[in-house]
Amino acid sequence: MDYIKYLFFSFFTVAGNSYAQQSLIPAPQHLEIKSGNLNLDKNFSILGKGSPEEAKFLQKNIKEIIGLELPISNKCTKKCIVLELKKSYGATSDEAYVVVVDANQIVITANQNRGVFYGIQTLLQLIEENRSNLEIPALVIRDSPKFAYRGMHLDVSRHFFNAEEVKQYLDYLAAYKINKFHWHLTDDQGWRIEIKSHPKLTEIGAFRKESQIGPYAAMTFDGKPYGGFYTQEQIKDVVAYAQKLHIEIIPEIEMPGHALAALAAYPELSCTGGPFEVGTTWGVMDDIFCPKDETFALLEDVIDEVITLFPSKYIHIGGDEAPKTRWKTCSHCQELIKKEGLKDELELQSYFITRMEKYINSKGKAIIGWDEILEGGLAPNATVMSWTGIQGGIHAAKTGHDAIMTPTSHLYFDYYQGNPQTEPLAFGGDLRLEKVYSFNPIPAELSAEEAKHILGPQANLWTEYITDFGQVQHMLFPRLMALSEVAWGTSQPDQYKKFESRVIEHMKTLDRKGINYSNAIFEVIGNIELIDGELTYNLSTANDPKNIRYTVDGSEPISTSFPYVSPIKIDKSQTIKATYFENGKPISATITQPFTISKSTGKHIQLVDQPGEAYSAGGAATLVDGVFGDKQFFGKNWLGFNGKDVNATIDFGTETEFSSVKLSSLDRKGSWIHFPKEVRVSIANDGSSYSFIKGLSQAEINKTDGDLILTFPKQKARYIKVEVLNLGIIPDGLAGAGSGAWLFVDEISVN
């Protein structure tokens, strides 16, 4: 039988029954438990043969796990761990391996040392799981990955992590069979790689005067100088370390955008000539590299030095989020567009990328770029890293280009992985473990032939809000485990609960090693439900919901608080707090949900225009569910409207007396979110003949913190209409100028 077909067949016939017995991540393609056990003791030796580095790695890690320093031998005694290179054993991948455990020995077989290394990682997980008694079950594992590219990224520009921390990061990746490390070395907020031919890149570009802290909208800064960079010797050391872990490091040098740190050092490479400061805030900057000969000369010098440091096949050149604002008004850029016969600034970006690709190709390397490199035409030999969704990857594959799938929806690890109330400040979004695990890197739209161009998945860890390495660990784990299984090709989303149980076992290892991680999988999740005017709060958890304890008076739950048995009816203003307990001890963080009941709560509501799909929360009912949104996290309690007004009509059912309306809005100009330009309240008894009773002007709104309160003499009506008018087109000089503004509203409270 063909080896790959055998693996496929075995996976679906045998492995499913074995995962409950062994908590391996990623799950192997084939695992068969035999009768009996191997007792690992001090009498074992390691037979390295053609894998001396791997033998040392195994020896070191066995000692770390169980305290036994097994000798490395050239001769196998009765009890031994054999690392065997065997070209003829039938594997079609140099990452494939076989592990056989019987009563007296363990044999790891592969046709390349990287296969031996992955077999060792699997063995180490078996030893870790059975470290209490050192009994490893007799078994046979035959394994190989589905995807040749299994990537993880780290941004060291926004916040810097030293070389030893990067090595720790590589250890984590290797443990879960990740084989590509995307090192994001340059950006607006810092240039982190020594370039000897252009020393100002680090002398100036590696340091900023201060850093933005706290939520983006607050625009607060710490006033403290910040910076750092890697010397070329440090980079060589990290690269050599990665090679021993069979990890390829792919360096990223951003161009033409995200270049402010470089422009601070060499302002003559911009369109305006500067001067510039290294970026202190997050976001997208208008000043980017100008496509002139001096710019290309410097970038070619940079590439020449980068190539000597990194043996990788690839150089990542960024290509994302490059505003054309400066190019549109730059005489050189406009002359270049005419000279090269280009259509517009999008094609000028394509010219920039293609010119750099030609140079990089001439050095024997290939480029990777974020999916914006598709704009204006794709460079001939480029690989697309599809981040804004999966469409970039689909387009690349259909046109014969390779693609790496890294969509924000499933693989941006800077997003929250749990309730923002209980997780560290993050970029935003909601990316829980189960969603990572559900990702399929091969889009259904691709034919079998086109799918060959999907090299594999990569997750990204951007560090705007990640200030230290402990938080890096927290954002990485346990989601790295889900990425690992997706990339290895053995994830089964319909068996997520079984995967989760394996993750919980691996958390014991993280605890033992002192590695920080998120316990969001234990969190209590609260969902508001509004049915036929009745409001309830439903609690759930990944574990037994009977272990949830809650309070309704705002006090902290204890083991004797109310046990959760059914949805909680909400008929008055109150604050619910809930925690998951095991054996009388709190396991999860406490979630807090205030409810503010008004005359509009639970009433029928209609919207003329619907919110954007990404910010639709619970639909129109979100505005009458008794919950105001958290202004720090515009998430599930906010509705977002792009370029559209909020036109809401509430039906009280009967004539009702009221004298005020309260709602909240957001103003985050850097994220294209703006206060409304006007609010209008009207009433009617017949649902059609409305009378205006109160409004707020833009000037009045701009004086608030977003809480918009309209008071008026007592009125009686069955219907109330609330119109919140969108700013419209974002003015020049602001982020997103020329595009439709976003308008966010959370609740309409009538009293």
N, C-alpha and C positions, 0 to 999 in steps of 0.2 A: 504493500500500500504506500502511496506517496506520503512523505513525512508530514507535510503541511495538512493534507487531508486527514491523516491520522490524528494530528493534534486537534483539528476541528471536530472530528467525530468523538474523540475521547472527552473533550471539554463538555459536550452536551450529554454524554452518556454516563460519565463517572464523576467529574469534578463537583457537580452540584451536590452530591451526597457527602462530599469530603470537607467542604468549607466549615461546616458546623463543628468539625473535629480539630481543624487547624486554622488559625487566624492569620493567614498569609495575605499580605498586601504588597503588590497587586496579586490577585488570585492567579495561580498558574493555569496554563491551558489544560493540563492533565495532572491529576493527583489521585493516586490509588493507595489507600491505607492497607498494609499487610498485617498479618498477625505477629505479635511479639513487639519487643522494644529493644532499643540500644541504650545501655547505661554509659553515659559519657563520664569518664574519670581521668585521673592523672596518668594512667597507663597508656593513654592514646598518644600517637605522634602524627605529625602532618607530613605527608609525602608530596613535595612541591613539584618535582621533575621540571617541566618546562614553564612553570608559573611561579618563579621565585618571589616576585613582588606581591602576587596574590596570596602566596603562602604566608608571608610576613603580615599582610593585612588580616588574614584569618586568625593568625596567632595572637596579634594585638587585640582584636575584638573579642575573642573567646576569653582572654584574660580580663577584659573590661566587664564582660557580662557575668562570668562565674568565678573569676579569680584564679583559674588554672592556666599556667603558662606551658602549653604543650610544645614539646621540642619539634623542630623541623628536621626531618631525616631524609636521607637518600635511599633508605631501605625500609620497606613496609614490614612492621612487626605484625603480630596477630591483631592488635587493635590499632586502627589507623584511619585517618581522613585522607583520601587520595584525590589529588587534583590532576586530572588526566586530560591532556590535549590529544584529540584523536580526530584526524582529518576525515576519516572514512566512516564516521558513525551515522551519517545520513542527514544532518541538519543542513537546511538551505540558508540559514541566517548565521552570521558570525556572532550574534548575540544569543543564540539558542544554547540550551544546556539541558543536561539530565542529572538528577540527584537520585541516588539509590541508597537507602538506609537498610541495613540488616542488623543482626545481633552483634556483630563484631566490627563492622566498618561502615564508613560513609564514602561513597565514590561520587565525585562531581566530574562529569565529562562534557567537553565542548570542543569545537574545532578552532576556537580562538580564545585568547585570554580574557576578552571582554565577556564571553559566555561563561567562562570559569568564574569570573567576578560576580556575575549575576546569580550564578548557582550558590556562591558563598553568601551573598546577601539573603537568599532564601533560607539557607542553613542557619544563619545568624538569627533570623526571625524564629525558626523552630527552637533553637537553643533558648532564646529569650522567653518564649512562651512556656517552656518546660524547665525553667531554671530552678524551680523549687525542689524538684526531685531528679533533675538531669536525665530523665527518661524520655528519649525521642522515639516516637512510634516508627516501626518499620514501614517504609513507604517507597513509592516510585513517583518521581515528578519528571515530566517531560514538558519543556516550556520554551516559548519564543515570543517576541513581541509582534503585534500587528503593525505598529507604526515605527519607522526608522527614526523619525524625529519626535522626541519626547522632551518638550522644553519648559524651562522655568526662567523667569526674568527677575532682575532686581535693579531698581532705580537708585543710583548712588549720588545723583546730582542734587535732588531736592534735599535729601539728608545723606550724609556721608557715613559709610561703614568701613572700618579699617580692614586691612588685609587678613588678619586673623579671624575676624567675624565673617568675611567672605568665605574663608576656608570652612568654617562651621556650616555655613549655608550650603556649600558644596557637599559636605558630609550628609546633610539632610536629603539632598537631591539623590545622591548615590544610593542611600538606603532604600529609596523607593524607585530605583531603576530609571531615574530621569537622566538622559544622556546629553542634553544641550543646556548650556547656561548662557542666557542673553544678558550681557553686562552693559547696562545703560550708563555710559560714562560721561556724556556731555549733555547739557541742557541750558536753559536760560539762567538757572540758579547756581550753576557751578560747572567748571571744566575740571575733570578729575584724573586726567592722564597726562603724565609728563611728556612733552614734545620738545626734544632738545634743540631742534632748529628754530623753534618759536617759543622761547621761555616765558614770555608774558602771558601765554595761555594759562599757565598755572600761577605765575607770580601775581597776576591781577585776576584772571578769570576763575581761580579756584576759591576765591574768598568774597563774601558779601558782607555788607555792613550790619545787616540784621535779618531776621526771618519773620515771616507772618506766623502768628500763633492763633489758636482757637478757631472757631467757625469762620469760614471764608467771608461771610457777609459782615462780620464784625470789623474786619480790616484793622486788626490790632497787631502790633509788632513788639518783639522782645527787646529791641535796642542793643542786642549783643552781636558782635562780629562772629561770623561762622565760616568754616571752610575746611579744606583738606584735599589731598590728591594722592595718587599712587605714583611712586617713582617707577621707572622702567624696571629696576631690579625687583621691586615688590611684585610687579605684574608678572615678570618671568617666574617668580617663585609660586605665585598663585596658579599660573598656567601649568607649571610642572606638577603641582599638587593635583590639579584637576585631571591631568593625563593619567595619574596613578589610579584615579577613580573612574577612568574611562568616560570622562565628561569633556565634550568639546565646548570651549568658551567662544562665544560669538560677540565681538565688541561692537558697540553702536556709537557712531560719531554722527550726531544730528546735523542735517542740512536739507534744504536751505533755511528752514525755520528752527525755532528753539535754539537760537544762536546768540542770545544776548550776552552770555558770559564771554564768548569769543569776541564779540564786537566791543565789549568793554575793554578788552586787551588790544584789539586792532580795529578801531572805529572806522578806519579808511576802507574797510571791507563792506561797509553798509552803503545804503543809497544816500543817506543824508550827511554822513561824516561825523555823526555823534555830537557831543560826547555821550557816553553811556555808563551806567552802573550795572554790575551783576544783579540779576533779578532778585528781589526780596519778597515778592508775592507770587502766588501761583496763577496759572492761567496761560493764555496765549498772547504773545507779544507781537506788535506790528513790525518791529525792526528785525529784519532777517538778512541773511547774506545777499549781497548784490551780485548778480551773475557777471562779474567783470574778470578780466584776466588775472588781476592780483588775488582775487578770491580763490580762483581755481588753483593758482600757484601754491597758495598756503595749504589748501585742502589736499593737494597732491603730496606736499611735503608731509602732512599729517598721516596720510594713508601709507606713505613709504615707511614711516616709523612704526605705525600700527602693525603692518604686515610682518615686520621683523619680530614682533612680540607675540603674535597670535598665529599659530599654525592652522587655524580654522579654515575651512573651505570658503566661509562666508565673511563678508564685512557688511554690517547693517548700517545703512546710511540715513535712517529716519524717513524724511520726506513727508511727515505728517504736519497738520495744523500750521501751514505756512500762509499767513494772510498776504494778500497781494496789494495791500494798501499802499505801501511805499513804492512797489514796482509800477503801479498805475501812474504815479506822478514823477517818476524818475526818468530824466531825459535819456540816460544811458540805456535803461531797460526798454524804453519805447523805440529807441534807435535799433537796438538788438533784435527786437521783435520784427521790425521792418527788414533788417538786413538778412535775417534767417528765414524770412517768409512765414513767420508764425502767425497764427490767428489771434491769439490773445495771451494773457498772463498765465492761463492754465497750460498752454503749450510752451510757454517760457519755462515753467517748472519742469515739464517733460524734457525740454532741452537741457536744463541744469542736471537733472538726474541721469539722462542718457550720456551726457559728456563725462560725468563722474564714473558712470558704469564702464564706459569705454576704457578709461584709465585703469580702473580697478581690474577689469578683465585682462588688460595687458600685463598685469602683475600676477596672473594666474589665479585670481580670486573671483568669486561671484558676489553679487549684491542681493541683500534682502531690504525691502522697504515696507513701511506701513501702507495701508491700502490707498492712501491719497496719491501714491505714485501712479495710480491708474489714470488720474486726471490729466487730460491733454495728450494721452497716449502712453502706453507702457514701454519702458526701456526693453530692448530686445531679449536680454537674458536674465531679467530680474525675477526674483521670487517674491511673491506678495504675502505680507503678514496681515491677515484679514482681521481687523479689530473693531471697526464700526458696526459690524454684523458679519453675516456669512456671505453676503452678496459679492464682496470683493474677491473672496476665495473662489466662488462659483465662476465669476467672470474670468479670473485668471486660468482656472482649470479648463474652461471651455475654449480658451484661446491658446491652449498648449503651454501655459506657464505653471510652474510649481507654486503651491500655496501652503501656508501654515495657518491653522485656524486658531484664533485667539480672541473671540468676540467678547465684548464687554458684558453681554448678557449672561455668560456662563464662566468666564475665565479671568475676570479682573478681581484679583484678591485684595485690592485696596478698598473694595466695597464692604459694607457691613455684612457680617455672617450671622448676626443675631439681632435682637432688639436694640436699637440705638440707645435706649435708656440705660442699658447695662453693658454695652460694648464700648471700647475706647473710641474717641472721635475718629471718624473715617471720612473718605471722600464723599460718600453717599451711597445710593443704590442699595440693593438687597440681594446678596448672593450667598445663600445657605449651602451647606454641605450637599444636600440632596439634589439641588439644582446643578451643582458642578458635576455630580455623579451621573446626571441624566444626559449630559452632552454627548452627541454623536458627531465626531469630526467630519464624517462623510455626508454631505448634503444629499437629500433624496433626489434632487434635480439632476444629479450627475450620472452619466452612464458609467459602466464598469471601466471603460477605457479612460474616461475623463477623471474618474476617482483616483486613478494612479498618480495624478498630479497633487493630491492632497498628501503632503509629507507627514502630517501629524498635528497634534494640538500643542499649544503653549499657554501657560497662565502667566499673568503679569502682576508684579507687585510694585506699584508706584508709591512714592514715599513722602508726598506732601505733608501728610498727617502722621507719619511714622518717624518718631524722633530718636528712638533707640533700638538696639538689637532685640531686646526682650519683646518689643512690640512687633518687630519683624517676625519673630517666632509665633506670636499670637495670631497674626494675620495669615501665616503660612499653614499652621496646623489647626484642625486636621484636614483642611481642604487639599493639601498636597497629596494626601492619601487617595482622595477621589480622583484627582488629576492623574495620579500614577496608574490607577486601574483603567481609566478611560484611555490613556495613552498606550497601555500594554495591550488593550483590546479585549479585556475580559470582564468589563463592567456589564452588569445586568440590572438596568434601572427598576425592573419589576421585582427584583430581589433586594431592594435598597435596605430593608430592615436587617437582612442578614449581613450586608456590608457594614451597616452601622454597628452591629454587635462586634464585628472584627475591629472596627475603629476604637471602640471602647476598650478592647484588650490592648491595643497599641498605646492608648493613653497611659496605661500602667508603665510602659517603657519610657514615655515622655516624662512621667512623674519621677521615675528612678533616675533619669539623666538630668533632671532639673531643667527641662525644656518647657518654656511657657507655651500655652495653647488656649484656644477658646473652648469653653464648655457650653457653647450655645446649643449644642444638640440636646442638652438636658433642659433647656429653658421652657418655661411655660409660655404658650402662645395664646394670646387673647384675640378673639374675633367678635366683632359686633354684628348682630343680625337684627334686621328690621323686617318683620312680617306682619302684614295687616295692622300696622300701627303699633305693634307690641315690640319693644326693644329688649333684647337679651344679650348677655355677654357670655360667650362660650369659651371655655378653657380647654387646652389640649397640651399634650407633651409627647415626645417620641417614646416615652416609657409608660408606665402604668398611671393613668390619670387619677386613680384613686389615691395616689400619693401627693396630689396637689392640696395644699392648704391655703385658705384665703381669708381675708378680712374685708369688711365693708365700711369701716370707720377710719381708714387711712393708717391704722397701726400696722406694725411689721408682723407678718405671719409667724407663728410658732407651730411646733408639732401638734399642739392641741387645738389649733384654729379650725374653722369650718372645713371639713373634707369636701372636695368637689365631687358631686354626684350627678348634677344636671345643670343645664344653662341657668345663669343667674338673671332673674327678671330685674330690669332697671325701670323703676317707676318714680324715682326721686333722685335729687342730686346727691352724689356720694363718690367716694374714692375707693376703688377696689385694689387690693394688693394681693399677689399670689406668688407662691414659691413651691418648688418641687422638693420633697423630702424623701430620704431613704434611711431606714433604721433610726428615725427620729432626728436626723441631721439634715440641714438644708444643703441641697446639692446644686441647685440653680441660683442664679441671681433673682432678686425679687422684681417682678414687673408691677408697674403702677399705672392705673388707668382712672383718671378723674372723669366723672360724668356731670354735665351741667344741664339740667332739664329745664326746658322753657316751653312756652305755649306752642312753638313750632316743632318740638321734638316728636318724631314719629309720624308727622303729618304728610299727606300726599304732596309731592313736589314734582314739577316738570321743568326741564331745561329746553330752551330753544336750540342752543348749540351744545354739542357734547364735548367733554374734555378730550385732550390728546390721549391716545391709547396708553402711553407710558405713564400717564398721571391721571388715570381714571378712577383709582381707588375702588370704592364700592358704588360708583356711579352717582346719580343725583342724590340718592339717599344719604350719602356722606355729609351733605349739608344740613341734615336734620337728625343726626344720630346722637346728639348731645355731647359730642367730643370736639374740642378745639384742637387744631394742629400745633405741634411743637415747632416753634419758629427756627429752631436749630436744625431740625431734620424735616425737610419737606418731603414726606413719604406718604404712608397709607392714609393719613387723615386730611390730605390736601387734594384738591382737583386743580389741574393745570390746563390752561387754555392758550393755545398759540395763535396770536393775532385775532382772537375772537373775544366778544363780550360774554359776561355771565348774565343771562336773562332768565331768572328763576321765578316761578309762580308757585306759591304755597296755598293749598286748600285746607282750611281749618275744619271743614265739614259743616260747621254752623257759624253763625255770626259770633265773633269773638272780640273782646276788648283788649287793647294793647296800647303802649305808649313809647316803645323803644325797639330798635333793631340793632343788633351787634354782629359784626363779622370781622374776620381778620384777613390780611393780605401780606404778601412778602415783597421786599425790595432788595434784590441781589443783582445789581446791574452787571457784575462780572459774569453772571450766569444767564444773562439776557432776561432776567425776571424783574418786572417793574410794578410799582404801585399803579392802581387804576387812575385814570384821569378824572373820573367822576363816579359818584354813587347816587342812585335815584330810588326812592321808595314811593310806590303808588298802591292804592287800595280799591277794591270793588266788591260789590255784593252779588253781581250777576256773572262775574268771570270775564266780562268784556269791556265794560265802561269804567275805565280806571281813572282815578283822580290822584294827581301828584300831591304828596304831603310833606316830603322832606328830601333834602339832597346834601351831598358834600362835594365841594369843589376840589380841583387838583391841589390848589394852594393849601386848603384845609387838610387834605389827606397827607400831604408831604410834611406836615408838622407833627404827625403821629408816629408811633413806633410800629404801626401796622394794625393796631386795634381800632377799628372804625365803628364808632358808636353814634347812632342817630336817635335823638330824643325829640318828642313832639307831644302836643296835647292829646289826651286820650281819644282813641278812635275805635269804632266798631265796624268790623267787616268780616266777610267770610274768606276773601282772597286778599293776599298781599303779593305784590310784584316787587322784586328787588333787582335792579339793573346795575351791574358793575362794569363800567366801560373800560375796555382795554386801551393802553397807551397808543397802540397801533404800531407804526413803523419806528424802530429804534433810531434815534437821531445820530447824526455824524459825531464822531469823537468818542462814542461809547462802544463797548464790546457788542458785536453783532449788528453794527450800524447797517441800516438798509433792510434788515430782516424784521419779521413780525415779533413783537414783544410777547413774552410769556406772562400770563396773569394767573396767580394762585389764590384760591379762596378755600377756607376750611369749614365754616359753619355759618348758618344764618339763624341767630337766636332772637326770638321775638318775645317780648315781655310787656 
